[in-house]
Amino acid sequence: MKIAIDHLFRSTISAFLLAFVLVLGLFFSVSSPALAQDCCTTYPYPFTAIRIGDQDGFGFGDGKGLTAASGGPVNLDGKGVLTVQDFLPDFNGDNKISNRDGGDPFDNRSDAEVANTLTTGEGFIDTGSKGSDYTDLSLGKSFGYKSFPTHGHPFPDGDPEVPNNALFEFRFKVAKDKLPKGTPLFLNMMYGDFDVKTAQVIHKDSNYDKMIGQEVQASPKDKEQDGIIMPVVVPLEFSRVFSDGDANGESGYWIGFLNAKFKTSNDKSDPCPDNRCDPYLAFDFAEISTTPISLQPCPAKDYKGKIQGLKWDDINGNGKRETLVVGNPPDVVFVIDVSGSTENGKFQGSSVGDLNNDGQSDDIIDGEIAGFIALNEQIIQQGYGDTGKVAIVSFNGDAYQADMDPSTPGPQLATAPAADNDNNGIPDVQDVLSSLQGRGYTYYSPALKLAQSIIQSLNTPTGKANVVFISDGEPNNPDVPYYPSAASSLRNANVNVTAFGAGSGATLPTLQKVDPRATIFTSIDELLNVFSGRQGTTSSSSSGGLEPVLPNVTIYLDLNDNGALDASEPSQVTDVDGLYQFTDLAPGDYVVREVVEPGFTQTAPAGGFAKITLGEDEVVSDVNFGNQK
């Protein structure tokens, strides 16, 4: 296809010459920065296109079951709706697409298309666009209106004996924050089978200059190409489509106007010599877009940007999720009871197996290990897999500091939650936990003191230190007078201390001297739900308690920033851990919102949405949403 441009003014010769040069530069200059855009370039702007009609494959959808003039399928790859280089259907089986002798007429127009009111696309306000009645039907004077009543709808031009020259009039406005000034624009028309003579694309822009695009080359007439679907693409300068609404009582808007007519070569003003020209022509849509239609598929771009976060039940309504650990990134000391009773007692609930290979499954120590493995995984999921620090203290009658990286000489106090220094495919934290064995008495104070010593050695900043403590019973008598002061010392040092009981042997008053908000787990399921972050604790309404996540909530990227989830916008449903993630994102600005469930009030983020500027291959975490019931 080629489009040669002339430019006609109703004024002087000098004006004509000036206009002609302008149009040549407008449509053929490859050096103009405003038009130096290939067909695969896209912009992350809320306005993408105003489309007269809709992109539905001429009303045939994917064309399944329909045959082309060549005898093959109309949809070459069988994917999506009929589009560029697919074919219109041969209804009468004569191996050609024609209006003659009954031919291949169709009228798939919807009521909105017939009413001349259908516009689709994103990021605009329609103010009276017309032309959808020319889409999704075949046009030509041998259409056979009298024998083919087109669902009772009249011809767009009103005369079935006159070829219908499609006329598309764009009238719309776009908020200035949805489309930067100077963005390259394109007039795209998706048409099928025009194969008789050349045609003209005539259009008037916002300056009401008349421009004629001549010699729209006819489609190949050979059998293999008859009925082929092709595009018309005309580059447009921003200023020739939009005027500034600030000067016309429409403050904050670009005012868009374009009048485009596809003029066939044999209407009454330009008859064919033998009066036998009868172009078979159909349009799927016409649009003004920031992206031209491409004849070839665009190569996939390997974007690696991500936006991720979680959804939680903000029980206390403070807009901040209360979790087991604090800090960005956090330093966490896991303090785990390995006294003899943890190996002898059984934990109720789901099976976790024999995690420490002591020959016994689902005992208390297996549950404790499973819980801390889940907590470590939660820290990784929160984005701290490489930046956080985890240390492990096990205790019975004494306290033991674990070497968190045996592959490095000398005992290592801590390691990153996701570290796998021995390259066995398992985080080092999990390896250490799985090596623990149960034996001996129960003393709290040595473990609490060792935990504080580790935090001091790590030089953990204020607000980032955490101790998570779990035990299946009470401390033996010699330790009873001492452990409360050891716990107080930690809290007085601004360490976030949380304590939990495991199984029926634990007692709440004892644990509350370590952590006043302490909770007892009576089953492995309760422990895993809390340590994985899926559920809250019984004291979650108090300051510092764990607030549960909310699964099955829709989070979406509001590309046109209209405050509603549109059909074309990406969305994710939070999983059982309350997590969501958008992947393969291009650089640009994104607005992230949630669909608030009935009965809930949104508490976070402030304003009800998050605005993210995403860099090349950037990962943005902790875009979290809170609701209170």
C-alpha positions in Angstrom: 0.0 0.0 0.0 1.2 3.5 -0.7 -0.3 6.8 0.1 0.8 10.0 -1.8 -0.4 13.2 -0.2 -1.6 16.4 -1.8 -2.8 19.4 0.1 -5.4 21.7 -1.2 -6.3 25.2 0.1 -9.0 27.5 -1.2 -6.5 30.4 -1.3 -3.4 31.6 -3.1 -0.8 29.6 -5.0 1.8 30.5 -2.4 -0.5 29.1 0.3 -0.9 26.0 -1.7 2.9 25.5 -2.1 3.5 26.1 1.6 0.8 23.6 2.5 2.2 21.1 0.0 5.6 21.3 1.6 4.1 21.0 5.0 2.2 17.9 4.2 5.1 16.2 2.5 7.1 16.8 5.6 4.2 15.7 7.8 3.7 12.4 6.0 7.0 11.4 4.6 9.8 12.8 6.8 11.5 10.0 8.7 13.8 12.4 10.5 11.0 14.2 12.4 11.3 13.2 16.1 7.5 13.5 16.5 7.1 10.7 13.9 10.2 8.6 14.6 8.1 5.8 16.0 8.0 2.2 14.8 4.8 0.2 14.8 5.8 -1.6 17.9 6.4 1.5 20.1 3.8 2.0 22.8 3.4 4.7 25.4 2.2 4.2 29.0 -0.4 7.0 28.7 -4.0 6.5 29.7 -5.1 7.6 26.2 -4.3 4.9 23.7 -7.0 5.3 21.0 -10.4 6.6 20.1 -11.9 4.0 17.8 -15.0 4.4 15.8 -16.5 0.9 15.8 -14.9 -1.9 17.6 -12.1 -4.3 16.9 -14.2 -7.5 16.5 -13.0 -8.9 13.2 -15.7 -7.2 11.1 -18.2 -8.7 13.4 -17.0 -12.3 12.6 -14.9 -12.6 15.7 -12.2 -15.2 15.1 -14.0 -16.4 11.9 -14.1 -20.0 13.1 -15.7 -22.2 10.4 -15.6 -19.6 7.7 -13.7 -20.1 4.4 -11.6 -17.6 2.4 -11.7 -17.3 -1.4 -8.6 -19.4 -1.6 -10.4 -22.3 0.1 -8.5 -22.0 3.3 -9.5 -20.6 6.7 -10.1 -16.9 7.0 -8.0 -16.7 10.2 -4.5 -17.7 9.2 -3.1 -18.5 12.6 -6.5 -19.3 14.3 -5.8 -16.8 17.0 -7.8 -13.7 18.1 -10.2 -11.9 15.8 -9.8 -11.4 12.1 -7.1 -8.8 11.5 -4.3 -7.7 9.2 -3.4 -10.3 6.5 -6.4 -12.5 7.4 -9.3 -12.7 5.0 -13.0 -11.8 4.6 -15.2 -14.9 4.0 -16.4 -16.3 0.7 -20.0 -17.1 1.5 -21.2 -18.4 -1.9 -18.2 -20.6 -2.5 -17.2 -19.2 -5.9 -13.6 -18.7 -4.8 -13.8 -14.9 -5.0 -15.0 -12.0 -2.9 -17.5 -10.0 -4.9 -20.9 -8.2 -4.8 -22.0 -9.6 -8.1 -24.5 -12.5 -8.7 -25.5 -12.7 -5.0 -21.9 -12.3 -4.0 -20.7 -12.2 -0.4 -22.6 -9.5 1.3 -22.7 -9.2 5.1 -24.1 -6.9 7.8 -22.8 -7.7 11.3 -23.5 -4.2 12.7 -24.6 -4.0 16.3 -27.5 -1.7 17.3 -24.9 0.8 18.6 -23.0 0.7 15.3 -26.2 1.3 13.3 -27.1 4.1 15.6 -23.8 5.7 14.7 -22.8 6.1 18.3 -20.2 3.3 19.0 -16.8 4.4 20.0 -14.2 2.3 21.9 -10.7 2.7 23.2 -9.3 4.2 26.4 -8.6 7.6 27.9 -11.0 9.9 26.0 -14.4 11.5 26.3 -16.5 11.2 23.2 -18.3 14.4 22.2 -20.2 13.3 19.1 -18.1 11.0 16.9 -19.8 9.4 14.0 -19.1 6.7 11.5 -19.7 3.4 13.2 -22.6 2.6 10.8 -19.9 2.1 8.1 -18.3 -0.7 10.1 -18.9 -4.4 10.1 -20.8 -4.5 6.8 -19.9 -4.8 3.1 -20.2 -1.6 1.0 -20.9 -1.4 -2.7 -23.8 -0.6 -5.1 -24.5 -4.3 -5.9 -24.9 -5.1 -2.3 -28.5 -6.2 -3.0 -30.2 -4.1 -0.4 -33.7 -5.2 -1.5 -33.0 -8.9 -1.3 -30.7 -8.6 1.7 -32.4 -6.3 4.2 -29.4 -5.9 6.5 -31.4 -6.7 9.6 -33.9 -4.0 8.6 -31.2 -1.3 8.9 -30.8 1.3 6.1 -27.6 1.8 4.2 -25.4 4.5 5.8 -25.7 6.7 2.7 -29.4 5.9 2.3 -29.1 4.8 -1.3 -28.4 1.1 -2.0 -27.5 1.9 -5.6 -24.6 4.2 -4.6 -21.2 2.9 -3.3 -21.0 4.0 0.3 -18.0 6.1 0.8 -17.2 5.5 4.4 -17.1 8.7 6.5 -15.5 8.7 10.0 -15.8 11.9 12.1 -13.9 12.0 15.3 -15.0 14.5 17.9 -13.6 14.0 21.4 -11.5 15.4 24.2 -8.7 14.1 26.3 -7.5 15.3 29.7 -4.1 16.8 29.4 -2.7 14.6 32.1 -3.6 11.5 30.0 -1.8 12.5 26.9 1.4 14.7 26.7 1.5 17.4 24.1 3.4 16.3 21.0 2.7 12.6 21.2 2.8 11.0 17.7 -0.7 10.1 16.4 -1.9 7.9 13.6 -5.1 7.5 11.6 -5.6 3.8 11.3 -8.3 2.2 9.2 -8.8 -1.6 9.1 -10.4 -2.5 5.8 -11.0 -5.6 3.7 -10.8 -6.5 0.0 -10.8 -3.1 -1.9 -9.4 -4.4 -5.2 -10.8 -2.5 -8.1 -9.2 0.9 -8.5 -7.3 3.4 -6.4 -9.2 5.3 -3.7 -8.6 8.6 -1.8 -8.4 9.1 1.9 -9.7 12.7 2.4 -9.6 14.2 5.9 -10.0 17.5 7.6 -8.1 18.2 10.8 -8.6 20.6 13.8 -7.4 23.5 11.6 -10.0 22.5 8.9 -7.4 22.1 6.2 -8.5 19.7 3.5 -6.0 17.0 2.8 -6.3 14.2 0.2 -4.4 10.9 0.5 -4.4 9.5 -3.0 -3.7 6.2 -4.5 -4.6 3.8 -1.8 -3.3 0.8 -3.7 -5.8 -1.9 -4.5 -5.4 -5.3 -2.8 -3.8 -8.0 -5.1 -6.5 -9.6 -7.3 -5.0 -13.1 -7.5 -7.0 -15.9 -6.0 -4.6 -16.3 -3.1 -5.1 -12.7 -1.9 -8.7 -12.0 -2.8 -10.5 -10.7 0.3 -7.3 -9.9 2.2 -7.6 -7.6 5.2 -5.2 -4.6 5.1 -4.6 -1.3 7.0 -4.5 2.3 6.0 -2.1 4.2 8.3 -1.7 8.0 8.0 0.7 9.8 10.5 -0.8 12.8 12.1 0.8 15.7 13.9 -0.5 16.3 17.4 -1.4 19.9 16.7 -3.4 19.0 13.6 -5.7 16.8 15.6 -5.9 18.7 18.9 -6.6 22.2 19.9 -6.0 23.6 23.4 -9.2 23.5 25.5 -7.8 26.2 27.8 -8.5 28.7 25.1 -12.0 27.4 24.4 -13.7 27.0 27.7 -12.5 23.4 28.2 -9.7 24.0 30.7 -7.4 21.0 31.2 -8.4 19.2 28.0 -7.1 18.7 24.5 -10.0 19.1 22.1 -9.8 16.5 19.3 -11.3 16.7 15.8 -10.7 14.8 12.5 -13.0 14.1 9.6 -11.8 11.2 7.4 -13.5 9.9 4.3 -12.5 6.8 2.3 -13.6 7.9 -1.2 -14.1 5.0 -3.6 -13.5 5.6 -7.3 -16.9 5.1 -8.8 -19.5 7.1 -7.0 -21.9 9.4 -9.0 -19.3 12.2 -9.3 -16.6 9.9 -10.7 -18.3 7.0 -12.6 -16.2 4.2 -14.1 -16.0 4.3 -18.0 -18.0 1.1 -18.5 -20.0 1.6 -15.3 -18.9 -1.8 -14.1 -16.6 -0.8 -11.3 -18.1 -2.1 -8.1 -15.6 -2.2 -5.3 -16.3 -4.7 -2.5 -15.2 -3.0 0.6 -15.6 -3.4 4.4 -14.3 -1.7 7.5 -13.7 -3.2 10.9 -12.9 0.2 12.5 -11.2 3.5 12.1 -9.2 5.1 14.9 -6.9 7.8 16.0 -4.2 6.0 18.0 -0.7 6.5 19.5 0.4 3.3 17.7 0.2 2.6 14.0 -1.2 -0.7 12.8 1.7 -3.0 11.8 1.7 -5.4 8.8 4.1 -7.6 10.7 3.7 -8.9 14.3 5.7 -6.9 16.8 8.5 -8.8 18.4 7.9 -9.6 22.0 9.7 -7.2 24.3 11.3 -8.8 27.3 10.0 -6.4 30.0 10.9 -7.5 33.5 9.3 -4.8 35.7 7.1 -6.0 38.6 4.7 -4.4 41.0 3.8 -6.6 44.0 2.3 -6.5 47.5 -0.3 -7.9 49.7 -3.9 -7.4 51.0 -4.6 -7.5 54.7 -7.4 -7.2 57.3 -6.6 -3.9 59.1 -8.4 -4.9 62.3 -7.3 -1.8 64.3 -7.8 0.5 61.3 -4.5 2.3 61.6 -3.6 1.8 57.9 -0.5 -0.2 58.9 -0.2 -3.9 59.0 0.9 -5.3 62.3 3.2 -8.2 61.6 5.5 -10.5 63.5 8.6 -8.7 62.3 9.4 -5.0 61.8 12.1 -3.2 59.9 13.1 -2.5 56.3 15.0 -4.8 56.2 14.5 -6.7 59.4 17.0 -8.5 61.7 15.2 -11.5 63.3 16.3 -14.0 65.9 14.3 -17.2 65.9 14.3 -18.6 69.5 13.0 -22.2 69.5 12.4 -24.5 72.4 14.2 -27.9 71.9 13.6 -29.4 75.4 12.9 -33.1 75.7 9.1 -32.5 75.8 9.1 -31.0 72.3 10.3 -34.4 71.0 7.9 -36.4 73.0 4.7 -34.4 72.7 2.5 -34.6 69.6 1.0 -31.6 67.8 -2.6 -31.8 66.6 -3.7 -30.9 63.0 -2.2 -31.4 59.6 0.9 -33.5 59.1 4.2 -31.8 58.5 6.2 -35.0 58.7 9.5 -35.7 60.4 11.3 -32.5 59.6 14.4 -33.1 61.9 14.8 -36.7 61.0 14.5 -38.0 64.5 12.3 -40.9 63.5 9.1 -39.2 64.8 6.6 -37.3 62.7 4.4 -34.4 63.8 5.8 -33.9 67.3 6.1 -30.5 68.8 9.5 -29.8 67.5 8.4 -30.6 63.9 5.6 -28.1 64.3 8.0 -25.4 65.6 10.5 -26.0 62.8 7.6 -25.9 60.2 6.5 -22.6 61.7 9.9 -20.9 61.5 10.4 -22.2 57.9 7.1 -20.6 57.1 8.1 -17.3 58.8 11.4 -17.3 56.9 9.5 -17.8 53.6 7.2 -14.9 54.5 10.2 -12.6 55.1 11.5 -13.6 51.6 8.0 -12.9 50.1 8.0 -9.5 51.6 11.1 -8.7 49.6 13.8 -9.1 52.2 15.3 -12.4 51.1 18.6 -10.9 50.3 18.7 -7.9 52.6 17.2 -9.2 55.9 19.2 -11.2 58.5 18.1 -14.3 60.4 19.8 -15.8 63.5 18.7 -19.0 65.4 18.9 -19.6 69.1 17.8 -23.1 70.3 17.3 -23.7 74.0 16.6 -26.3 76.7 18.5 -26.2 79.9 21.0 -23.8 78.1 21.0 -21.7 75.0 22.8 -22.4 71.7 23.8 -20.0 68.9 23.5 -21.7 65.5 26.2 -21.3 62.9 24.2 -19.9 60.0 26.8 -20.6 57.4 28.9 -23.7 58.0 30.6 -23.2 54.6 32.4 -20.1 55.9 35.2 -20.5 58.5 34.1 -19.5 62.0 30.6 -19.3 63.5 28.4 -17.0 61.5 25.8 -15.1 63.7 23.2 -14.6 60.9 22.4 -15.1 57.2 20.0 -13.8 54.7 16.6 -15.5 54.6 17.1 -16.7 51.0 20.8 -17.5 51.3 21.9 -21.0 50.0 25.6 -20.9 50.6 26.0 -24.7 50.3 24.0 -24.6 47.0 21.8 -27.5 47.9 18.6 -25.7 46.7 17.4 -25.2 50.3 17.7 -21.9 52.2 20.4 -22.2 54.9 17.9 -21.1 57.5 15.8 -24.2 56.8 18.9 -26.4 56.9 19.8 -25.2 60.4 16.2 -25.6 61.6 16.0 -29.2 60.3 19.2 -30.1 62.2 17.7 -29.3 65.7 17.0 -32.2 68.1 15.0 -32.2 71.3 16.4 -33.0 74.8 16.9 -31.6 78.3 15.1 -29.2 80.5 13.5 -25.8 79.8 15.1 -22.5 80.8 14.0 -19.2 79.2 16.5 -16.7 80.5 19.7 -18.0 78.8 17.9 -18.0 75.4 16.6 -14.4 75.8 20.0 -13.1 77.0 21.7 -14.8 74.0 19.2 -13.3 71.6 19.9 -9.8 72.9 23.7 -10.4 72.7 23.3 -11.4 69.0 21.3 -8.3 68.2 23.9 -6.2 69.8 26.7 -8.0 67.8 24.8 -7.4 64.6 24.5 -3.7 65.4 20.9 -3.8 64.5 19.4 -0.2 64.2 16.5 0.8 66.4 13.2 -0.3 64.9 14.6 -3.3 63.0 15.4 -5.8 65.7 13.0 -8.8 66.3 12.9 -11.8 68.6 10.3 -14.5 67.8 10.1 -16.9 70.7 8.2 -20.2 70.9 8.1 -22.9 73.7 5.9 -25.9 74.5 5.9 -25.5 78.2 6.9 -23.6 81.3 10.5 -22.9 82.5 11.8 -25.1 85.2 11.8 -23.7 88.7 15.4 -22.4 88.9 14.7 -20.1 86.0 11.4 -18.7 87.1 12.8 -15.7 88.9 15.1 -14.7 86.1 13.4 -14.9 82.7 11.0 -12.0 83.2 13.8 -9.5 83.7 15.7 -11.0 80.6 12.5 -10.4 78.5 12.1 -6.9 79.9 15.7 -6.1 79.0 14.9 -6.9 75.4 11.8 -4.8 75.3 13.5 -1.9 77.0 16.1 -2.0 74.2 13.2 -1.4 71.6 13.4 -5.0 70.4 10.1 -6.3 68.9 9.5 -9.4 71.0 6.7 -11.8 70.1 6.1 -15.0 72.1 4.0 -18.1 71.3 3.1 -21.4 72.9 3.1 -24.7 71.1 0.7 -27.3 72.2 -1.4 -28.0 75.3 1.6 -27.9 77.7 2.2 -24.2 77.2 0.7 -21.7 79.7 -0.4 -18.2 78.7 0.6 -16.4 82.0 4.1 -17.7 81.7 4.5 -16.6 78.0 2.9 -13.2 78.8 5.9 -12.3 81.0 7.9 -12.6 77.8 5.3 -10.9 75.5 2.1 -9.5 77.0 0.3 -10.2 73.7 1.4 -13.9 73.7 -0.7 -16.5 71.9 -0.9 -20.3 72.3 -1.2 -22.6 69.2 -3.2 -25.8 69.9 -2.5 -27.2 66.4 0.1 -27.1 63.7 -2.4 -25.4 61.4 -2.9 -22.5 63.7 0.9 -22.0 64.0 1.5 -22.2 60.2 -1.4 -19.9 59.4 0.1 -17.2 61.6 3.8 -17.7 60.8 3.0 -17.7 57.1 1.1 -14.5 57.5 -2.2 -15.9 56.3 -4.1 -15.4 59.6 -3.8 -13.1 62.6 -3.4 -13.9 66.3 -6.1 -13.7 68.9 -4.6 -10.5 70.1 -4.3 -8.9 66.7 -6.5 -6.0 67.7 -3.8 -4.8 70.2 -0.8 -2.9 69.2 1.8 -5.1 67.5 -0.4 -8.1 67.1 -0.4 -10.0 63.8 -3.2 -8.9 61.4 -4.3 -11.5 58.8 -4.1 -11.3 55.1 -7.2 -11.3 52.8 -7.2 -13.7 49.9 -9.5 -13.6 46.8 -9.4 -9.8 46.5 -9.0 -8.1 43.1 -6.0 -5.7 42.6 -5.7 -4.0 39.2 -3.7 -1.5 37.2 -6.0 1.4 36.5 -4.4 2.3 33.2 -6.8 5.1 32.4 -7.0 6.3 36.0 -10.8 6.4 36.1 -11.2 4.7 39.4 -12.9 1.6 38.0 -11.7 -1.8 36.7 -12.2 -1.9 32.9 -12.3 -5.1 30.9 -8.9 -4.4 29.2 -7.0 -3.6 32.4 -4.6 -6.1 34.0 -5.9 -7.5 37.3 -4.8 -10.1 39.9 -6.6 -11.9 42.6 -4.7 -12.2 45.9 -3.7 -15.8 46.7 -4.0 -17.7 49.9 -1.1 -15.7 51.4 -2.8 -12.4 50.4 -0.1 -11.7 47.8 -0.5 -10.4 44.3 2.1 -9.6 41.6 2.1 -7.9 38.2 5.0 -9.0 36.1 6.5 -8.2 32.7 5.7 -4.5 33.0 7.2 -1.9 30.8 8.7 1.3 32.3 6.2 4.0 33.0 3.6 5.4 35.4 1.1 3.0 36.9 -1.9 3.5 39.2 -2.6 0.5 41.4 -6.1 0.1 42.9 -8.2 -2.6 44.6 -11.8 -3.6 44.2 -13.1 -3.1 47.7 -15.3 -5.9 48.9 -18.8 -5.2 50.3 -18.7 -4.6 54.1 -15.1 -3.3 54.1 -13.6 0.2 54.2 -10.2 0.8 52.7 -7.6 2.1 55.1 -4.4 1.9 53.0 -2.8 3.2 50.9 -3.7 6.8 51.6 -6.2 8.1 49.0 -7.2 4.6 48.1 -4.6 4.0 45.4 -0.9 3.9 44.8 1.0 5.7 42.0 4.1 4.0 40.9 6.8 5.2 38.5 8.4 2.0 37.3 12.0 2.1 35.9 13.5 -0.3 33.4 13.2 -3.9 34.9 12.5 -2.4 38.3 10.7 -4.4 41.0 8.5 -2.4 43.4 7.4 -4.3 46.5 5.1 -3.6 49.5 2.4 -1.9 47.5 -0.1 -3.1 50.1 -3.8 -2.6 50.6 -5.6 -2.6 54.0 -9.3 -2.9 54.7 -11.3 -2.7 57.9 -14.6 -4.5 58.4 
